[in-house]
Amino acid sequence: MAPIPGSGLAKGLAVTLRTMTRKTVTAQYPDVQPDLPPRTRGVIGLFEENCTVCMLCARECPDWCIYIDSHKETVPAATPGGRERSRNVLDRFAIDFSLCMYCGICIEVCPFDALFWSPEFEYAETDILELTHERDKLREWMWTVPAPPALDPRAEEPKEIAAAHKAADKLAAAAAAAAEAEATAQAEAAGSPETPEAPETPPTADGGPA
């Protein structure tokens, strides 16, 4: 069936009329802060203690906006006769947010959970050079990172937690069995005194027992 001429225009006008009758809602920003969703991509925070200077975030960044400098230090042997080890020490960690496109690849590829999303978005600057946040400023953003959301109660238990629970249950069962065996041994030792020997029966005149 061919469409009626002008039906598209009528539908469009109907949408316009419905929209015109709705109440206008204006966001009173900045007097009223917006209610942001939990996964808002605002700014990136750095948890420096977890960073191992693996450079994975800088290599995977499509904008090359992460700058990392480090040096190596020698760690003495922990035991006599052991070997010395070397470790990377972070000197600089900076993110240029004038180049960042907020793709989140650096956060996803970090194997040690050193980078986190913060919902903070009010960090505009009048000088573009100020948009390069050094590690001290990135560390300050960590205090604005929200707590992780609660796990879905219908979701399966992670394998790591299940393995930990299984190992803990094994240890608890072994400890309970050892404690029960020890308690049983102590009860047997306390409740079974030595049996006294029966007294000898004196013989009679004909030599038999009395």
Rosetta blueprint (number, residue, H / E / L):
1 M L
2 A L
3 P L
4 I L
5 P L
6 G L
7 S H
8 G H
9 L H
10 A H
11 K H
12 G H
13 L H
14 A H
15 V H
16 T H
17 L H
18 R H
19 T H
20 M H
21 T H
22 R L
23 K L
24 T L
25 V L
26 T L
27 A L
28 Q L
29 Y L
30 P L
31 D L
32 V L
33 Q L
34 P L
35 D L
36 L L
37 P L
38 P L
39 R L
40 T L
41 R L
42 G L
43 V E
44 I E
45 G E
46 L E
47 F L
48 E H
49 E H
50 N H
51 C L
52 T L
53 V L
54 C L
55 M L
56 L H
57 C H
58 A H
59 R H
60 E H
61 C L
62 P L
63 D L
64 W L
65 C L
66 I E
67 Y E
68 I E
69 D E
70 S E
71 H E
72 K E
73 E E
74 T E
75 V E
76 P L
77 A L
78 A L
79 T L
80 P L
81 G L
82 G L
83 R L
84 E L
85 R E
86 S E
87 R E
88 N E
89 V E
90 L E
91 D E
92 R E
93 F E
94 A E
95 I E
96 D E
97 F L
98 S L
99 L L
100 C L
101 M L
102 Y L
103 C L
104 G L
105 I H
106 C H
107 I H
108 E H
109 V H
110 C L
111 P L
112 F L
113 D L
114 A L
115 L E
116 F E
117 W E
118 S E
119 P L
120 E L
121 F L
122 E L
123 Y L
124 A L
125 E L
126 T L
127 D L
128 I H
129 L H
130 E H
131 L H
132 T E
133 H E
134 E L
135 R H
136 D H
137 K H
138 L H
139 R H
140 E H
141 W H
142 M H
143 W H
144 T H
145 V L
146 P L
147 A L
148 P L
149 P L
150 A L
151 L L
152 D L
153 P L
154 R L
155 A L
156 E L
157 E L
158 P L
159 K H
160 E H
161 I H
162 A H
163 A H
164 A H
165 H H
166 K H
167 A H
168 A H
169 D H
170 K H
171 L H
172 A H
173 A H
174 A H
175 A H
176 A H
177 A H
178 A H
179 A H
180 E H
181 A H
182 E H
183 A H
184 T H
185 A H
186 Q H
187 A H
188 E H
189 A H
190 A H
191 G H
192 S L
193 P L
194 E L
195 T L
196 P L
197 E L
198 A L
199 P L
200 E L
201 T L
202 P L
203 P E
204 T L
205 A L
206 D L
207 G L
208 G L
209 P E
210 A L
